[in-house]
Amino acid sequence: MAPERAYHVTPRCRPAPIRQDRPVTDPLPDAPPPELRYRRGLKFGTSLRALWTSRHIALNLGLRELRVRYSQAILGFAWALLTPFVLMVVFSVFLNRVAHVPVETHGIAYPVFSYTGLLAWTFFSSAVASAGTSLVSNPLLNKVYAPREVFPIATIGTSGVDTFAASIALVVLFVVYQDWPQPTSVWAPVLLVVLFAFTTGLGLIFASLTVYVRDLRHALPLLLQVGLFVTPVVYGLNAIPSEWRAVYVFCNPVAMVIDGLRETVLYGESPNFTYLGLASLSSLITLVVGYGLFKQLETGFADVS
């Protein structure tokens, strides 16, 4: 005889009646609204750990961009110093020699004075401009499994490499005009950290917004050109009225960084700690807001870009 088979009989259950006073599509009474149920939770700790784990991807992306940019260029990295150097020559000739615009340099040669500011500004403007289009112009956005912020951060890193190459001309100017760096130059790394934080925050803001508002690709270069003249690059911070300097520095930390570099590297003075504190606070706020906005808008990058 064949062995008996065991059968599991599922008891019949009558389905629960559908309440007629509430449509089937309505959410449960205690359920959160859809905008909260489907909103992506932002955890800075988890995001920062993922970013640190993907640091090698950011490095490779930056190296790839440098190779693409200079691989077939005859002058190579010399193009990195041409922009600040040409601007320095133009400002020195037309403002100082032709227009005779008085600029207080405290005994420092004007080419050294202006080129010091142009180095910081060139890094800031090129980094923000390249970061702003890093998502909409990068074909690897949907092909590389990594936090999306590695793309703007990689472009900011390449701008830092370009600025380092352009700083060679500053060394030449030191030799030509015999204006040597002062011992207080040890404050320069602190100022550069403030500049990097502010630049990264703005870069993340424009990178995330440009994905949804493509007009920013055209507006951003114009804004940066205007920023060159409202920032004390070709003139000193003392040209700003004293009663407005604190507000001005808080709204534009790049101004404090440029003035601080001149004070520490060229004049042998310590930076103004009040302005340094305001610029640091503003840069930190910009960085946190920029990173938070980027992570909130990140979910739609793949669909829009």
Stockholm file with secondary structure:
# STOCKHOLM 1.0

chainA/1-305         MAPERAYHVTPRCRPAPIRQDRPVTDPLPDAPPPELRYRRGLKFGTSLRALWTSRHIALNLGLRELRVRYSQAILGFAWALLTPFVLMVVFSVFLNRVAHVPVETHGIAYPVFSYTGLLAWTFFSSAVASAGTSLVSNPLLNKVYAPREVFPIATIGTSGVDTFAASIALVVLFVVYQDWPQPTSVWAPVLLVVLFAFTTGLGLIFASLTVYVRDLRHALPLLLQVGLFVTPVVYGLNAIPSEWRAVYVFCNPVAMVIDGLRETVLYGESPNFTYLGLASLSSLITLVVGYGLFKQLETGFADVS
#=GR chainA/1-305 SS CCCCCCCCCCCCCCCCCCCTTSCTTSCCTTSCCHHHHSSCCCCHHHHHHHHHHTHHHHHHHHHHHHHHHHTTCSSTTHHHHHHHHHHHHHIIIIIIIISCCCCCCTTSCHHHHHHHHHHHHHHHHHHHHHHHTTTTSCTTTTTSCSCTTHHHHHHHHHHHHHHHHHHHHHHHHHHHHTCCCCGGGGGHHHHHHHHHHHHHHHHHHHHHHHHHCTTHHHHHHHHHHHHHHHTTTSSCGGGSCGGGHHHHHHHCHHHHHHHHHIIIIISCCCCCHHHHHHHHHHHHHHHHHHHHHHHHHGGGHHHHC
#=GC SS_cons         CCCCCCCCCCCCCCCCCCCTTSCTTSCCTTSCCHHHHSSCCCCHHHHHHHHHHTHHHHHHHHHHHHHHHHTTCSSTTHHHHHHHHHHHHHIIIIIIIISCCCCCCTTSCHHHHHHHHHHHHHHHHHHHHHHHTTTTSCTTTTTSCSCTTHHHHHHHHHHHHHHHHHHHHHHHHHHHHTCCCCGGGGGHHHHHHHHHHHHHHHHHHHHHHHHHCTTHHHHHHHHHHHHHHHTTTSSCGGGSCGGGHHHHHHHCHHHHHHHHHIIIIISCCCCCHHHHHHHHHHHHHHHHHHHHHHHHHGGGHHHHC
//
